[in-house]
Each structure stands twice: as C-alpha cells, then as structure tokens.
Amino acid sequence: MVAGYIRGDEMTKKKSENKEEKKSNKKYLIVKVMFLILSLVSSIMVLVSVISGNILPSKYLIILIAVLGVFNIIFGLLLVVKNKIINVIGMVLVLIFSIVMFIGFGYVSKTFDNLRELVAPNEEILNYYILSLSDGEYENIQQLEGKVVGILEQGSEELIEELNKETNIEYKKYTSIGDLIYGLELKEVDAIIVSSTVYDLILEENGSFENLVKKLGEVVVTGKPEKIESDINVGDSFILYISGLDSRDTSAVATTGLSDVNIVAVVNPTTHKVLLVNIPRDYYVDVYGRPGMKDKLTHAGLYGTNTSMKTVANIFDININTYVKVNFKALTNIVDAIDGIDVYSDTAFNSFHKKGWYVKKGMNHMDGEKALAYSRERYAYASGDRHRGKNQQDVIAAIIKKVSQNKQYLLKYNDILTSIQPYFTTNFELEDVQELVKNQIDTLSPWVVESISVDGANGQNYTASFPKSLTYVMVPNQTTIDNAKAKINQVMRGA
C-alpha cells in the first residue's frame, strides 16, 4: 500500500511537471512569435514609409524588399529551431534589427515631413518701421492718434488691419517710395510706415535719410502668401525662376522684398543639362502689372514674387510659373550641409564681406559663410555687379554638381531640408520634388551646368519707385537678350 501511494505521488508530480513544462514551452513559443512579429512590423513600417515617400527607384525598392525578406527569413529560422542558445541569438539579432528599423523609420518619416513642410506655402512675415522727421514732436506710435500717416499702396490692407489694433490713425496712400518720402518731407503726413526692406532700399539710394528720420516703433505683419500654381512636368524640360532676397533678416523669407539675385534656370532632365541665365538686379525694365514708368528689376520684388517672376519672363518672352526663393541664411546652411563646395575664381582678391579671407585665383574650397561672401562680392571686380552674377551662378553650379553626383547627399536630404527651413520657399509640388530625387538616385547622371548673363549699358534714369530722382540703372542690351532667348530654346529642345 505504501509503495502504491509513492508511485501515485510520483505520477502526480510528473504530470504536474509535464504540465508546467508545456506551459513554459507555450510561453516560450509566444515570446518567439512576438519577436518574429516585432521584426515583421518594423520591416513593414520602414517599407511603407519609403514607398509613401516615393523617392526610391523601383530597382532599389525591390532590393530593399528582398533584403528585408531575407533578414526576416533568417530570423524565423533562428527562432523556430529547438535550440535555446540559437533562439537567444536570434532574439538578440531581432532586437538589434528592430531598433535599427525603428530609427530608420523615424528618420525617413521626419525627412518626408520636412519635405512636405518645405513645399507648403509659408506665411508672409514683414517687419515695418514707423518713421517721423527726426526734429518732430512724436516719440511713439500712440502719439499718432488721430494723425495722418503715409503708407505705400501695395500690401497696405494687412498693415492697416494690424495698426488699427494699436491706435486710431488716418492713412494717405502713395504709389511710389519717392513720393512717400516727399510727403513726409513736405509734411503732407505726420509720419510714414515702410517695410524693413523698403527702408534698406531708401538708405541704399540716399544714405542721409537715416539722419532725416527717427523710428517711433515697429510692427510685424503676418499675411497670406501669394497663390501661384506651378504647372511644370519634371519629366520634360522646364523653366524655374530663382530669386535671392537682399535681406539680412534671416528669420524667414517674405513674399515681398528686393530680389538681389534674379536667375532663370532652364532644366532638361533628359539631357541632364541646366542653363542659368543671370539678369542684373539694376536692369531697367517694364514691371509686370505696373504700367507707366520703368523700374529696376530688383524693385519688382516689392510687389511680390509673381510680379518679379512675370517681369523676368517678359524679358525673354517665355512662360514661368515655378519659383524658388531664398535668403542669405539658406545659402550658408545648404553649403554647410553638403560639407562645402569647390569653386573656381578667375581673380585673386581679399574678400570684402569676410574679413581676413584671401580668395586665390583657381579652385577654392568654401564653407557656407565663404560661399555667401563670394556670392556677394563685387568690389573686387571692375565689372562689379556683372561679375557678382557670374559668381552666384558658379556657386549654384557647384551645389548642383556635388548633390547630383553623390548619393550620400541625395539619401540624407533630410539634413539638407532641415538646414534651409525657414529660409527657403517655393511653389514646387511635392510630387515634382520626389520625382526629381528619384530620377537622380536612379541614374546618378552628372548634370552639365552652363551659365550666361544678359548685359546692358550703365546709365541714370528716373524709376517708378523714385520718380523724381535720377538713379543708377542698367539699360538692357537687346543682343544679349536675344542670344539668351536662343540658348533657352536650345536647352529646352535638348539640342
């Protein structure tokens, strides 16, 4: 009887142990399945984000799918074998792999978020100065209650709306900067309000203006950007307007502002050729939508991006609906993001804008600060602004060359995108940017960049912005314009 009880206890104990072992094996199996699911989920997340980003060519996408598939098969084999040591190795590898995949997913997602933000319309941010005569009685904006203030006609609605929040004043609108200044000098108005860009322009034309007035305050106006639809097809040849704002305010890129750089970029994706046509900032032209007296091309930017773009288009009798606009900070950041550029200088000189930097004749490696200084240089050259335009084209060409021929920069364009926000704005569609990046990753074909410039004769004339004052202008040379037209058509056709 005792022996029977002992055997019965042993059987019960064995059954209990078997039950615990099965339970343990079931838990172990669940853990292995969870690791397999972790591997699959992290792989799918990366794959979906890459596909939705739409920048990876089909051949690379197939390779990515194959690689992820192989990894998951290997992990599956390591986890299904009945060897706990191998299983543990598999789990460790899955954990490492999944961490890498989640980091990759975060990077890819952030990249595409930055890209979407980059091509999204930015709000227009403008700083305005309230100015009165330096010997006048007013010291602040509140003292202008019930007084008459002069403003420029263009873009006045948002400005008036913002000012009405602070004080109740009357407004007298002027059609030109010059007339606005004369209105203040003749005391037709008690004060005037101008954007920081217009203020800088006035000082450029008349340095003594700073002593004539005093600042009573500043107003920041946030307005809606211009809605300009891009109609290009990046699979075909297209034309792009590149505008560089003459602004030291690097907080943002405003819709309106003096355009110091005006370049027509003709892009042929089939022949991988880019033509950059530089138009001097002081070109004396008819401003689009502003009938009457001619003006400097740079002043067209005061009426908005579309006005500048259409003014440039009319010079060459071409259609342009797509633009890229940058300020100084965008250039320095993008050059630094691609680890600098190499530019050939045909002249040796001491930089005016970067003290202590000697530019040698020949190739010079430039970081962002040096690239900006080189792009702004004109005092070192007898031809002044003409040579500066050539330098700007050379800097753009160096950036295109480095980015287009090095997959490293194409694949890490998140860093590049981050570096230029919010110093860059465009009406490029998201799909167009994705297609351009995808095509370049696919072929890595080198781009041939050719630069030309239209020219003119130095002169003086009255402008729409300063109708009563003679100012320096460049009178267009029609022969150089006709040559540029022929070259534009040639690149568009792929000839």
BELSUL-V682017 format. One record per backbone hydrogen bond with DSSP energy under -1.0 kcal/mol. NH is the residue of the N-H (numbers start at 1). CO is the residue of the C=O. If there is no record, write none. Layout:
nh->NH co->CO
nh->NH co->CO
//
This chain:
nh->5 co->1
nh->6 co->2
nh->7 co->3
nh->8 co->4
nh->9 co->5
nh->10 co->6
nh->11 co->7
nh->12 co->8
nh->13 co->9
nh->14 co->10
nh->15 co->11
nh->16 co->12
nh->17 co->13
nh->18 co->14
nh->19 co->15
nh->20 co->16
nh->21 co->17
nh->22 co->18
nh->23 co->19
nh->24 co->20
nh->25 co->21
nh->26 co->22
nh->27 co->23
nh->28 co->24
nh->29 co->25
nh->30 co->26
nh->31 co->27
nh->32 co->28
nh->33 co->29
nh->34 co->30
nh->35 co->31
nh->36 co->32
nh->37 co->33
nh->38 co->34
nh->39 co->35
nh->40 co->36
nh->41 co->37
nh->42 co->38
nh->43 co->39
nh->44 co->40
nh->45 co->41
nh->46 co->42
nh->47 co->43
nh->48 co->44
nh->49 co->45
nh->50 co->46
nh->51 co->47
nh->52 co->48
nh->53 co->49
nh->54 co->50
nh->61 co->57
nh->62 co->58
nh->63 co->59
nh->64 co->60
nh->65 co->61
nh->66 co->62
nh->67 co->63
nh->68 co->64
nh->69 co->65
nh->70 co->66
nh->71 co->67
nh->72 co->68
nh->73 co->69
nh->74 co->70
nh->75 co->71
nh->76 co->72
nh->77 co->73
nh->78 co->74
nh->79 co->75
nh->80 co->76
nh->81 co->77
nh->83 co->81
nh->87 co->83
nh->88 co->84
nh->89 co->85
nh->90 co->86
nh->91 co->87
nh->92 co->88
nh->93 co->89
nh->94 co->90
nh->95 co->91
nh->96 co->92
nh->97 co->93
nh->98 co->94
nh->99 co->95
nh->100 co->96
nh->101 co->97
nh->102 co->98
nh->103 co->99
nh->104 co->100
nh->105 co->101
nh->106 co->102
nh->107 co->103
nh->108 co->104
nh->109 co->105
nh->110 co->106
nh->111 co->107
nh->112 co->108
nh->113 co->109
nh->114 co->110
nh->115 co->111
nh->116 co->112
nh->117 co->113
nh->118 co->114
nh->119 co->115
nh->124 co->223
nh->126 co->221
nh->128 co->219
nh->129 co->194
nh->130 co->217
nh->131 co->192
nh->132 co->214
nh->134 co->212
nh->136 co->133
nh->144 co->141
nh->145 co->142
nh->146 co->168
nh->147 co->144
nh->149 co->170
nh->150 co->191
nh->151 co->172
nh->153 co->174
nh->156 co->153
nh->160 co->156
nh->161 co->157
nh->162 co->158
nh->163 co->159
nh->164 co->160
nh->165 co->162
nh->166 co->163
nh->167 co->163
nh->170 co->147
nh->172 co->149
nh->174 co->151
nh->178 co->465
nh->180 co->176
nh->181 co->177
nh->182 co->178
nh->183 co->179
nh->184 co->180
nh->185 co->181
nh->186 co->182
nh->187 co->184
nh->188 co->183
nh->189 co->183
nh->190 co->148
nh->192 co->131
nh->193 co->150
nh->194 co->129
nh->196 co->127
nh->199 co->195
nh->200 co->196
nh->201 co->197
nh->202 co->198
nh->203 co->199
nh->204 co->200
nh->205 co->201
nh->206 co->202
nh->209 co->206
nh->211 co->208
nh->213 co->209
nh->214 co->132
nh->216 co->130
nh->219 co->128
nh->221 co->126
nh->223 co->124
nh->236 co->233
nh->238 co->267
nh->240 co->265
nh->241 co->322
nh->242 co->263
nh->243 co->324
nh->244 co->261
nh->245 co->326
nh->246 co->258
nh->247 co->245
nh->257 co->301
nh->259 co->298
nh->260 co->244
nh->261 co->244
nh->263 co->242
nh->264 co->277
nh->265 co->240
nh->266 co->275
nh->267 co->238
nh->268 co->273
nh->272 co->268
nh->273 co->268
nh->274 co->448
nh->275 co->266
nh->276 co->450
nh->277 co->264
nh->278 co->452
nh->279 co->262
nh->283 co->280
nh->284 co->474
nh->285 co->295
nh->290 co->287
nh->295 co->285
nh->297 co->283
nh->298 co->281
nh->300 co->297
nh->302 co->299
nh->303 co->300
nh->304 co->301
nh->308 co->304
nh->309 co->305
nh->310 co->306
nh->311 co->307
nh->312 co->308
nh->313 co->309
nh->314 co->310
nh->315 co->311
nh->316 co->312
nh->318 co->313
nh->324 co->241
nh->325 co->425
nh->326 co->243
nh->327 co->423
nh->331 co->327
nh->332 co->328
nh->333 co->329
nh->334 co->330
nh->335 co->331
nh->336 co->332
nh->337 co->333
nh->338 co->334
nh->339 co->336
nh->340 co->335
nh->341 co->366
nh->343 co->364
nh->345 co->362
nh->349 co->359
nh->351 co->357
nh->357 co->354
nh->359 co->349
nh->362 co->345
nh->364 co->343
nh->366 co->341
nh->371 co->367
nh->372 co->368
nh->373 co->369
nh->374 co->370
nh->375 co->371
nh->376 co->372
nh->381 co->378
nh->386 co->383
nh->388 co->384
nh->389 co->385
nh->390 co->386
nh->391 co->387
nh->392 co->388
nh->393 co->389
nh->394 co->390
nh->395 co->391
nh->396 co->392
nh->397 co->393
nh->398 co->394
nh->399 co->395
nh->400 co->396
nh->401 co->397
nh->402 co->398
nh->403 co->399
nh->404 co->400
nh->405 co->401
nh->409 co->406
nh->410 co->406
nh->411 co->407
nh->415 co->412
nh->417 co->413
nh->418 co->414
nh->419 co->415
nh->420 co->416
nh->423 co->420
nh->425 co->325
nh->427 co->323
nh->433 co->429
nh->434 co->430
nh->435 co->431
nh->436 co->432
nh->437 co->433
nh->438 co->434
nh->439 co->435
nh->440 co->436
nh->441 co->437
nh->442 co->438
nh->443 co->439
nh->444 co->440
nh->448 co->272
nh->450 co->274
nh->452 co->276
nh->454 co->278
nh->457 co->475
nh->459 co->473
nh->461 co->471
nh->463 co->466
nh->464 co->294
nh->469 co->466
nh->471 co->461
nh->473 co->459
nh->474 co->282
nh->475 co->457
nh->477 co->455
nh->481 co->477
nh->482 co->478
nh->483 co->479
nh->484 co->480
nh->485 co->481
nh->486 co->482
nh->487 co->483
nh->488 co->484
nh->489 co->485
nh->490 co->486
nh->491 co->487
nh->492 co->488
nh->493 co->489
nh->495 co->490
//
